[in-house]
Amino acid sequence: MKIYSNQNVNAEQVIPFPDEVHTTEQDWWMIYNADTKLITIEPLQCSGYTSSPFTMVISDRKEELDQYIADHGLTVQMN
């Protein structure tokens, strides 16, 4: 298990293939498929542990995730 702490202002952490990554209620995070650029879990704020075969991005502000989405051309996966 890895614990990531996002204490940097205006910085996001990009974690490929997260394995039991811990987030707090203050963290904003999302999951996306780097190959297809589709967001599989939209930005949200909640605490817990996350594992995924995709890429996780954690930030301290939602605006930073929104900017990351725009900068990397990501789109929301429609079901």
PDB file as gemmi writes it, atoms N, CA and C in Angstrom:
CRYST1    1.000    1.000    1.000  90.00  90.00  90.00 P 1                      
ATOM      1  N   MET A   1       0.837  -1.179   0.000  1.00  0.00           N  
ATOM      2  CA  MET A   1       0.000   0.000   0.000  1.00  0.00           C  
ATOM      3  C   MET A   1       0.877   1.236   0.000  1.00  0.00           C  
ATOM      4  N   LYS A   2       0.545   2.188  -0.851  1.00  0.00           N  
ATOM      5  CA  LYS A   2       1.252   3.459  -0.888  1.00  0.00           C  
ATOM      6  C   LYS A   2       0.306   4.552  -0.413  1.00  0.00           C  
ATOM      7  N   ILE A   3       0.815   5.463   0.383  1.00  0.00           N  
ATOM      8  CA  ILE A   3       0.029   6.602   0.829  1.00  0.00           C  
ATOM      9  C   ILE A   3       0.612   7.840   0.177  1.00  0.00           C  
ATOM     10  N   TYR A   4      -0.214   8.545  -0.578  1.00  0.00           N  
ATOM     11  CA  TYR A   4       0.218   9.757  -1.248  1.00  0.00           C  
ATOM     12  C   TYR A   4      -0.345  10.950  -0.492  1.00  0.00           C  
ATOM     13  N   SER A   5       0.482  11.907  -0.258  1.00  0.00           N  
ATOM     14  CA  SER A   5       0.049  13.120   0.411  1.00  0.00           C  
ATOM     15  C   SER A   5       0.239  14.275  -0.545  1.00  0.00           C  
ATOM     16  N   ASN A   6      -0.806  15.018  -0.785  1.00  0.00           N  
ATOM     17  CA  ASN A   6      -0.732  16.144  -1.700  1.00  0.00           C  
ATOM     18  C   ASN A   6      -0.718  17.426  -0.896  1.00  0.00           C  
ATOM     19  N   GLN A   7       0.473  17.872  -0.533  1.00  0.00           N  
ATOM     20  CA  GLN A   7       0.605  19.079   0.268  1.00  0.00           C  
ATOM     21  C   GLN A   7       1.136  20.247  -0.549  1.00  0.00           C  
ATOM     22  N   ASN A   8       1.312  20.057  -1.839  1.00  0.00           N  
ATOM     23  CA  ASN A   8       1.822  21.123  -2.695  1.00  0.00           C  
ATOM     24  C   ASN A   8       0.667  21.941  -3.246  1.00  0.00           C  
ATOM     25  N   VAL A   9       0.755  23.258  -3.117  1.00  0.00           N  
ATOM     26  CA  VAL A   9      -0.275  24.129  -3.659  1.00  0.00           C  
ATOM     27  C   VAL A   9      -0.111  24.179  -5.173  1.00  0.00           C  
ATOM     28  N   ASN A  10      -1.231  24.150  -5.900  1.00  0.00           N  
ATOM     29  CA  ASN A  10      -1.237  24.201  -7.356  1.00  0.00           C  
ATOM     30  C   ASN A  10      -0.434  23.064  -7.981  1.00  0.00           C  
ATOM     31  N   ALA A  11      -0.564  21.896  -7.432  1.00  0.00           N  
ATOM     32  CA  ALA A  11       0.135  20.736  -7.990  1.00  0.00           C  
ATOM     33  C   ALA A  11      -0.784  19.528  -7.931  1.00  0.00           C  
ATOM     34  N   GLU A  12      -0.690  18.717  -8.950  1.00  0.00           N  
ATOM     35  CA  GLU A  12      -1.440  17.474  -8.934  1.00  0.00           C  
ATOM     36  C   GLU A  12      -0.443  16.329  -8.960  1.00  0.00           C  
ATOM     37  N   GLN A  13      -0.874  15.215  -8.422  1.00  0.00           N  
ATOM     38  CA  GLN A  13      -0.062  14.004  -8.457  1.00  0.00           C  
ATOM     39  C   GLN A  13      -0.702  13.058  -9.460  1.00  0.00           C  
ATOM     40  N   VAL A  14       0.106  12.543 -10.364  1.00  0.00           N  
ATOM     41  CA  VAL A  14      -0.356  11.591 -11.366  1.00  0.00           C  
ATOM     42  C   VAL A  14       0.196  10.229 -10.964  1.00  0.00           C  
ATOM     43  N   ILE A  15      -0.709   9.264 -10.764  1.00  0.00           N  
ATOM     44  CA  ILE A  15      -0.330   7.948 -10.266  1.00  0.00           C  
ATOM     45  C   ILE A  15      -0.834   6.878 -11.245  1.00  0.00           C  
ATOM     46  N   PRO A  16       0.067   6.349 -12.076  1.00  0.00           N  
ATOM     47  CA  PRO A  16      -0.348   5.268 -12.970  1.00  0.00           C  
ATOM     48  C   PRO A  16      -0.640   3.998 -12.172  1.00  0.00           C  
ATOM     49  N   PHE A  17      -1.706   3.327 -12.490  1.00  0.00           N  
ATOM     50  CA  PHE A  17      -2.085   2.053 -11.872  1.00  0.00           C  
ATOM     51  C   PHE A  17      -2.074   2.119 -10.338  1.00  0.00           C  
ATOM     52  N   PRO A  18      -2.885   3.002  -9.748  1.00  0.00           N  
ATOM     53  CA  PRO A  18      -2.893   3.132  -8.286  1.00  0.00           C  
ATOM     54  C   PRO A  18      -3.262   1.812  -7.603  1.00  0.00           C  
ATOM     55  N   ASP A  19      -2.583   1.537  -6.513  1.00  0.00           N  
ATOM     56  CA  ASP A  19      -2.821   0.322  -5.744  1.00  0.00           C  
ATOM     57  C   ASP A  19      -3.033   0.704  -4.283  1.00  0.00           C  
ATOM     58  N   GLU A  20      -4.301   0.733  -3.872  1.00  0.00           N  
ATOM     59  CA  GLU A  20      -4.661   1.087  -2.491  1.00  0.00           C  
ATOM     60  C   GLU A  20      -4.133   2.472  -2.110  1.00  0.00           C  
ATOM     61  N   VAL A  21      -4.334   3.447  -3.003  1.00  0.00           N  
ATOM     62  CA  VAL A  21      -3.925   4.821  -2.733  1.00  0.00           C  
ATOM     63  C   VAL A  21      -4.943   5.452  -1.792  1.00  0.00           C  
ATOM     64  N   HIS A  22      -4.460   6.060  -0.730  1.00  0.00           N  
ATOM     65  CA  HIS A  22      -5.320   6.680   0.275  1.00  0.00           C  
ATOM     66  C   HIS A  22      -5.551   8.146  -0.063  1.00  0.00           C  
ATOM     67  N   THR A  23      -6.819   8.561  -0.037  1.00  0.00           N  
ATOM     68  CA  THR A  23      -7.164   9.968  -0.186  1.00  0.00           C  
ATOM     69  C   THR A  23      -7.966  10.398   1.035  1.00  0.00           C  
ATOM     70  N   THR A  24      -7.943  11.707   1.300  1.00  0.00           N  
ATOM     71  CA  THR A  24      -8.683  12.255   2.430  1.00  0.00           C  
ATOM     72  C   THR A  24      -9.885  13.031   1.917  1.00  0.00           C  
ATOM     73  N   GLU A  25     -10.708  13.516   2.829  1.00  0.00           N  
ATOM     74  CA  GLU A  25     -11.891  14.297   2.450  1.00  0.00           C  
ATOM     75  C   GLU A  25     -11.505  15.624   1.798  1.00  0.00           C  
ATOM     76  N   GLN A  26     -10.271  16.071   1.980  1.00  0.00           N  
ATOM     77  CA  GLN A  26      -9.820  17.332   1.393  1.00  0.00           C  
ATOM     78  C   GLN A  26      -9.265  17.161  -0.019  1.00  0.00           C  
ATOM     79  N   ASP A  27      -8.930  15.931  -0.407  1.00  0.00           N  
ATOM     80  CA  ASP A  27      -8.349  15.675  -1.728  1.00  0.00           C  
ATOM     81  C   ASP A  27      -9.425  15.616  -2.808  1.00  0.00           C  
ATOM     82  N   TRP A  28      -9.104  16.181  -3.963  1.00  0.00           N  
ATOM     83  CA  TRP A  28      -9.914  15.998  -5.167  1.00  0.00           C  
ATOM     84  C   TRP A  28      -9.181  14.977  -6.016  1.00  0.00           C  
ATOM     85  N   TRP A  29      -9.913  14.035  -6.609  1.00  0.00           N  
ATOM     86  CA  TRP A  29      -9.252  13.027  -7.429  1.00  0.00           C  
ATOM     87  C   TRP A  29     -10.162  12.533  -8.526  1.00  0.00           C  
ATOM     88  N   MET A  30      -9.520  11.879  -9.515  1.00  0.00           N  
ATOM     89  CA  MET A  30     -10.247  11.286 -10.639  1.00  0.00           C  
ATOM     90  C   MET A  30      -9.411  10.143 -11.185  1.00  0.00           C  
ATOM     91  N   ILE A  31     -10.041   9.314 -12.020  1.00  0.00           N  
ATOM     92  CA  ILE A  31      -9.374   8.198 -12.689  1.00  0.00           C  
ATOM     93  C   ILE A  31      -9.644   8.337 -14.190  1.00  0.00           C  
ATOM     94  N   TYR A  32      -8.596   8.144 -15.002  1.00  0.00           N  
ATOM     95  CA  TYR A  32      -8.802   8.166 -16.451  1.00  0.00           C  
ATOM     96  C   TYR A  32      -7.925   7.130 -17.140  1.00  0.00           C  
ATOM     97  N   ASN A  33      -8.356   6.739 -18.330  1.00  0.00           N  
ATOM     98  CA  ASN A  33      -7.626   5.793 -19.165  1.00  0.00           C  
ATOM     99  C   ASN A  33      -6.664   6.604 -20.025  1.00  0.00           C  
ATOM    100  N   ALA A  34      -5.374   6.456 -19.787  1.00  0.00           N  
ATOM    101  CA  ALA A  34      -4.368   7.240 -20.506  1.00  0.00           C  
ATOM    102  C   ALA A  34      -4.330   6.909 -21.997  1.00  0.00           C  
ATOM    103  N   ASP A  35      -4.709   5.691 -22.365  1.00  0.00           N  
ATOM    104  CA  ASP A  35      -4.692   5.299 -23.776  1.00  0.00           C  
ATOM    105  C   ASP A  35      -5.829   5.937 -24.564  1.00  0.00           C  
ATOM    106  N   THR A  36      -7.029   5.956 -23.975  1.00  0.00           N  
ATOM    107  CA  THR A  36      -8.196   6.491 -24.669  1.00  0.00           C  
ATOM    108  C   THR A  36      -8.512   7.934 -24.291  1.00  0.00           C  
ATOM    109  N   LYS A  37      -7.877   8.429 -23.233  1.00  0.00           N  
ATOM    110  CA  LYS A  37      -8.118   9.777 -22.691  1.00  0.00           C  
ATOM    111  C   LYS A  37      -9.547   9.952 -22.191  1.00  0.00           C  
ATOM    112  N   LEU A  38     -10.167   8.840 -21.775  1.00  0.00           N  
ATOM    113  CA  LEU A  38     -11.516   8.893 -21.225  1.00  0.00           C  
ATOM    114  C   LEU A  38     -11.459   8.861 -19.707  1.00  0.00           C  
ATOM    115  N   ILE A  39     -12.191   9.770 -19.088  1.00  0.00           N  
ATOM    116  CA  ILE A  39     -12.292   9.821 -17.632  1.00  0.00           C  
ATOM    117  C   ILE A  39     -13.300   8.771 -17.201  1.00  0.00           C  
ATOM    118  N   THR A  40     -12.873   7.820 -16.386  1.00  0.00           N  
ATOM    119  CA  THR A  40     -13.768   6.751 -15.938  1.00  0.00           C  
ATOM    120  C   THR A  40     -14.414   7.075 -14.597  1.00  0.00           C  
ATOM    121  N   ILE A  41     -13.736   7.863 -13.766  1.00  0.00           N  
ATOM    122  CA  ILE A  41     -14.323   8.374 -12.523  1.00  0.00           C  
ATOM    123  C   ILE A  41     -14.097   9.875 -12.518  1.00  0.00           C  
ATOM    124  N   GLU A  42     -15.203  10.623 -12.626  1.00  0.00           N  
ATOM    125  CA  GLU A  42     -15.116  12.078 -12.682  1.00  0.00           C  
ATOM    126  C   GLU A  42     -14.571  12.649 -11.378  1.00  0.00           C  
ATOM    127  N   PRO A  43     -14.025  13.880 -11.430  1.00  0.00           N  
ATOM    128  CA  PRO A  43     -13.470  14.484 -10.224  1.00  0.00           C  
ATOM    129  C   PRO A  43     -14.463  14.444  -9.059  1.00  0.00           C  
ATOM    130  N   LEU A  44     -13.956  13.977  -7.934  1.00  0.00           N  
ATOM    131  CA  LEU A  44     -14.773  13.930  -6.734  1.00  0.00           C  
ATOM    132  C   LEU A  44     -13.892  14.123  -5.516  1.00  0.00           C  
ATOM    133  N   GLN A  45     -14.542  14.333  -4.402  1.00  0.00           N  
ATOM    134  CA  GLN A  45     -13.847  14.583  -3.150  1.00  0.00           C  
ATOM    135  C   GLN A  45     -14.404  13.623  -2.107  1.00  0.00           C  
ATOM    136  N   CYS A  46     -13.594  12.640  -1.717  1.00  0.00           N  
ATOM    137  CA  CYS A  46     -13.999  11.701  -0.680  1.00  0.00           C  
ATOM    138  C   CYS A  46     -12.769  10.991  -0.151  1.00  0.00           C  
ATOM    139  N   SER A  47     -12.903  10.415   1.024  1.00  0.00           N  
ATOM    140  CA  SER A  47     -11.770   9.704   1.620  1.00  0.00           C  
ATOM    141  C   SER A  47     -11.921   8.209   1.396  1.00  0.00           C  
ATOM    142  N   GLY A  48     -10.785   7.527   1.374  1.00  0.00           N  
ATOM    143  CA  GLY A  48     -10.801   6.086   1.221  1.00  0.00           C  
ATOM    144  C   GLY A  48      -9.560   5.604   0.509  1.00  0.00           C  
ATOM    145  N   TYR A  49      -9.627   4.362   0.028  1.00  0.00           N  
ATOM    146  CA  TYR A  49      -8.517   3.732  -0.682  1.00  0.00           C  
ATOM    147  C   TYR A  49      -8.979   3.376  -2.082  1.00  0.00           C  
ATOM    148  N   THR A  50      -8.127   3.617  -3.063  1.00  0.00           N  
ATOM    149  CA  THR A  50      -8.487   3.390  -4.459  1.00  0.00           C  
ATOM    150  C   THR A  50      -7.423   2.564  -5.166  1.00  0.00           C  
ATOM    151  N   SER A  51      -7.880   1.606  -5.948  1.00  0.00           N  
ATOM    152  CA  SER A  51      -7.019   0.826  -6.842  1.00  0.00           C  
ATOM    153  C   SER A  51      -7.668   0.842  -8.217  1.00  0.00           C  
ATOM    154  N   SER A  52      -6.847   0.857  -9.260  1.00  0.00           N  
ATOM    155  CA  SER A  52      -7.390   0.913 -10.612  1.00  0.00           C  
ATOM    156  C   SER A  52      -6.331   0.478 -11.618  1.00  0.00           C  
ATOM    157  N   PRO A  53      -6.781  -0.086 -12.750  1.00  0.00           N  
ATOM    158  CA  PRO A  53      -5.839  -0.383 -13.822  1.00  0.00           C  
ATOM    159  C   PRO A  53      -5.543   0.851 -14.686  1.00  0.00           C  
ATOM    160  N   PHE A  54      -6.130   1.981 -14.326  1.00  0.00           N  
ATOM    161  CA  PHE A  54      -5.956   3.223 -15.084  1.00  0.00           C  
ATOM    162  C   PHE A  54      -5.107   4.219 -14.298  1.00  0.00           C  
ATOM    163  N   THR A  55      -5.151   5.479 -14.675  1.00  0.00           N  
ATOM    164  CA  THR A  55      -4.334   6.525 -14.056  1.00  0.00           C  
ATOM    165  C   THR A  55      -5.180   7.366 -13.111  1.00  0.00           C  
ATOM    166  N   MET A  56      -4.625   7.629 -11.937  1.00  0.00           N  
ATOM    167  CA  MET A  56      -5.296   8.456 -10.925  1.00  0.00           C  
ATOM    168  C   MET A  56      -4.591   9.808 -10.851  1.00  0.00           C  
ATOM    169  N   VAL A  57      -5.374  10.863 -10.712  1.00  0.00           N  
ATOM    170  CA  VAL A  57      -4.821  12.192 -10.504  1.00  0.00           C  
ATOM    171  C   VAL A  57      -5.430  12.738  -9.221  1.00  0.00           C  
ATOM    172  N   ILE A  58      -4.569  13.214  -8.321  1.00  0.00           N  
ATOM    173  CA  ILE A  58      -5.005  13.777  -7.043  1.00  0.00           C  
ATOM    174  C   ILE A  58      -4.553  15.228  -6.979  1.00  0.00           C  
ATOM    175  N   SER A  59      -5.431  16.080  -6.465  1.00  0.00           N  
ATOM    176  CA  SER A  59      -5.103  17.493  -6.304  1.00  0.00           C  
ATOM    177  C   SER A  59      -5.788  18.025  -5.056  1.00  0.00           C  
ATOM    178  N   ASP A  60      -5.377  19.199  -4.625  1.00  0.00           N  
ATOM    179  CA  ASP A  60      -6.037  19.791  -3.460  1.00  0.00           C  
ATOM    180  C   ASP A  60      -7.160  20.740  -3.863  1.00  0.00           C  
ATOM    181  N   ARG A  61      -7.284  21.027  -5.170  1.00  0.00           N  
ATOM    182  CA  ARG A  61      -8.358  21.920  -5.639  1.00  0.00           C  
ATOM    183  C   ARG A  61      -8.987  21.363  -6.910  1.00  0.00           C  
ATOM    184  N   LYS A  62     -10.303  21.463  -7.002  1.00  0.00           N  
ATOM    185  CA  LYS A  62     -11.013  20.971  -8.187  1.00  0.00           C  
ATOM    186  C   LYS A  62     -10.577  21.729  -9.438  1.00  0.00           C  
ATOM    187  N   GLU A  63     -10.301  23.011  -9.301  1.00  0.00           N  
ATOM    188  CA  GLU A  63      -9.878  23.817 -10.446  1.00  0.00           C  
ATOM    189  C   GLU A  63      -8.600  23.263 -11.075  1.00  0.00           C  
ATOM    190  N   GLU A  64      -7.741  22.692 -10.267  1.00  0.00           N  
ATOM    191  CA  GLU A  64      -6.511  22.102 -10.798  1.00  0.00           C  
ATOM    192  C   GLU A  64      -6.817  20.856 -11.623  1.00  0.00           C  
ATOM    193  N   LEU A  65      -7.780  20.054 -11.173  1.00  0.00           N  
ATOM    194  CA  LEU A  65      -8.180  18.884 -11.967  1.00  0.00           C  
ATOM    195  C   LEU A  65      -8.838  19.325 -13.265  1.00  0.00           C  
ATOM    196  N   ASP A  66      -9.681  20.353 -13.184  1.00  0.00           N  
ATOM    197  CA  ASP A  66     -10.323  20.870 -14.395  1.00  0.00           C  
ATOM    198  C   ASP A  66      -9.266  21.330 -15.404  1.00  0.00           C  
ATOM    199  N   GLN A  67      -8.217  21.991 -14.918  1.00  0.00           N  
ATOM    200  CA  GLN A  67      -7.144  22.447 -15.796  1.00  0.00           C  
ATOM    201  C   GLN A  67      -6.359  21.263 -16.360  1.00  0.00           C  
ATOM    202  N   TYR A  68      -6.139  20.241 -15.540  1.00  0.00           N  
ATOM    203  CA  TYR A  68      -5.447  19.028 -15.996  1.00  0.00           C  
ATOM    204  C   TYR A  68      -6.253  18.370 -17.121  1.00  0.00           C  
ATOM    205  N   ILE A  69      -7.558  18.297 -16.949  1.00  0.00           N  
ATOM    206  CA  ILE A  69      -8.446  17.721 -17.968  1.00  0.00           C  
ATOM    207  C   ILE A  69      -8.316  18.490 -19.275  1.00  0.00           C  
ATOM    208  N   ALA A  70      -8.365  19.817 -19.183  1.00  0.00           N  
ATOM    209  CA  ALA A  70      -8.262  20.653 -20.385  1.00  0.00           C  
ATOM    210  C   ALA A  70      -6.883  20.532 -21.028  1.00  0.00           C  
ATOM    211  N   ASP A  71      -5.832  20.559 -20.229  1.00  0.00           N  
ATOM    212  CA  ASP A  71      -4.462  20.507 -20.751  1.00  0.00           C  
ATOM    213  C   ASP A  71      -4.144  19.185 -21.434  1.00  0.00           C  
ATOM    214  N   HIS A  72      -4.793  18.094 -20.998  1.00  0.00           N  
ATOM    215  CA  HIS A  72      -4.483  16.776 -21.540  1.00  0.00           C  
ATOM    216  C   HIS A  72      -5.568  16.233 -22.481  1.00  0.00           C  
ATOM    217  N   GLY A  73      -6.563  17.070 -22.802  1.00  0.00           N  
ATOM    218  CA  GLY A  73      -7.589  16.681 -23.771  1.00  0.00           C  
ATOM    219  C   GLY A  73      -8.434  15.504 -23.328  1.00  0.00           C  
ATOM    220  N   LEU A  74      -8.735  15.420 -22.036  1.00  0.00           N  
ATOM    221  CA  LEU A  74      -9.529  14.307 -21.512  1.00  0.00           C  
ATOM    222  C   LEU A  74     -11.019  14.574 -21.678  1.00  0.00           C  
ATOM    223  N   THR A  75     -11.789  13.499 -21.821  1.00  0.00           N  
ATOM    224  CA  THR A  75     -13.238  13.624 -21.915  1.00  0.00           C  
ATOM    225  C   THR A  75     -13.883  12.612 -20.968  1.00  0.00           C  
ATOM    226  N   VAL A  76     -15.121  12.880 -20.592  1.00  0.00           N  
ATOM    227  CA  VAL A  76     -15.848  11.997 -19.691  1.00  0.00           C  
ATOM    228  C   VAL A  76     -16.382  10.805 -20.475  1.00  0.00           C  
ATOM    229  N   GLN A  77     -16.190   9.619 -19.913  1.00  0.00           N  
ATOM    230  CA  GLN A  77     -16.697   8.405 -20.535  1.00  0.00           C  
ATOM    231  C   GLN A  77     -18.212   8.357 -20.373  1.00  0.00           C  
ATOM    232  N   MET A  78     -18.912   8.225 -21.472  1.00  0.00           N  
ATOM    233  CA  MET A  78     -20.368   8.128 -21.436  1.00  0.00           C  
ATOM    234  C   MET A  78     -20.765   6.662 -21.473  1.00  0.00           C  
ATOM    235  N   ASN A  79     -21.642   6.273 -20.561  1.00  0.00           N  
ATOM    236  CA  ASN A  79     -22.109   4.874 -20.522  1.00  0.00           C  
ATOM    237  C   ASN A  79     -23.412   4.712 -21.255  1.00  0.00           C  
TER     238      ASN A  79                                                      
END                                                                             
